[in-house]
Amino acid sequence: MAEIRVKAEIAGSVWKILVQPGEAVAAEDSLMLLESMKMEIPVVAPRAGTVLEWRVAEGEAVAEGDVVVVLRA
């Protein structure tokens, strides 16, 4: 099975994690919310899979391109 590394598309801070490891997600499901420039930006699953691990925690700062979560397709 393939691993999918989901990256932050914008720099910001992790506002809320919406799914936990082991949960199944569909393509385009919101995985987490980033706060950037006083806006909430959803990070979505590029395709269906299962959440393997988070690489960030709520409140943590992320840079554009950082891997934030790993899915198994």
C-alpha positions as CSV (number, residue, x, y, z in Angstrom):
1,M,0.0,0.0,0.0
2,A,1.2,3.5,-0.8
3,E,1.9,6.2,1.7
4,I,0.7,9.7,1.0
5,R,2.6,12.5,2.6
6,V,0.2,15.5,2.9
7,K,2.0,18.9,3.0
8,A,1.0,22.3,4.2
9,E,0.2,24.5,1.3
10,I,0.8,27.7,3.3
11,A,2.8,28.7,6.4
12,G,0.8,29.1,9.6
13,S,0.0,27.4,12.8
14,V,-2.0,24.2,13.4
15,W,-5.3,25.4,14.8
16,K,-7.2,22.1,15.0
17,I,-6.6,18.5,14.1
18,L,-9.9,16.9,12.8
19,V,-9.1,13.2,12.4
20,Q,-7.1,10.7,14.5
21,P,-4.6,8.0,13.5
22,G,-6.5,4.9,12.3
23,E,-9.5,6.9,10.9
24,A,-10.5,6.4,7.3
25,V,-10.9,9.5,5.2
26,A,-12.3,10.1,1.8
27,A,-10.7,12.3,-0.9
28,E,-11.2,16.0,-0.2
29,D,-12.0,15.4,3.5
30,S,-10.6,18.1,5.8
31,L,-7.8,16.7,7.9
32,M,-6.9,19.8,9.9
33,L,-7.2,23.5,10.0
34,L,-4.3,25.9,9.7
35,E,-4.5,29.5,10.9
36,S,-2.7,31.9,8.6
37,M,-3.2,35.7,8.3
38,K,-6.3,35.4,10.7
39,M,-7.9,32.9,8.3
40,E,-8.7,29.2,8.8
41,I,-7.3,27.2,5.9
42,P,-8.3,23.5,5.6
43,V,-5.8,20.9,4.7
44,V,-7.6,18.1,2.8
45,A,-6.9,14.5,1.9
46,P,-5.7,14.3,-1.8
47,R,-7.3,10.9,-2.0
48,A,-9.0,8.3,0.2
49,G,-7.0,6.5,2.8
50,T,-6.3,5.9,6.4
51,V,-4.5,8.3,8.7
52,L,-1.2,6.7,9.7
53,E,0.5,9.4,11.7
54,W,0.5,13.1,12.4
55,R,3.9,14.9,12.0
56,V,2.5,18.1,13.8
57,A,0.5,19.0,16.9
58,E,-2.1,21.6,17.6
59,G,-0.5,25.0,18.2
60,E,2.7,24.1,16.3
61,A,4.0,26.4,13.6
62,V,4.4,24.9,10.1
63,A,6.2,26.2,7.0
64,E,4.9,25.9,3.4
65,G,5.7,22.4,2.1
66,D,6.1,20.8,5.6
67,V,4.7,17.2,5.8
68,V,1.9,17.4,8.3
69,V,0.2,14.0,8.1
70,V,0.9,10.6,6.5
71,L,-2.0,8.6,5.0
72,R,-2.1,5.0,3.7
73,A,-3.9,4.6,0.4
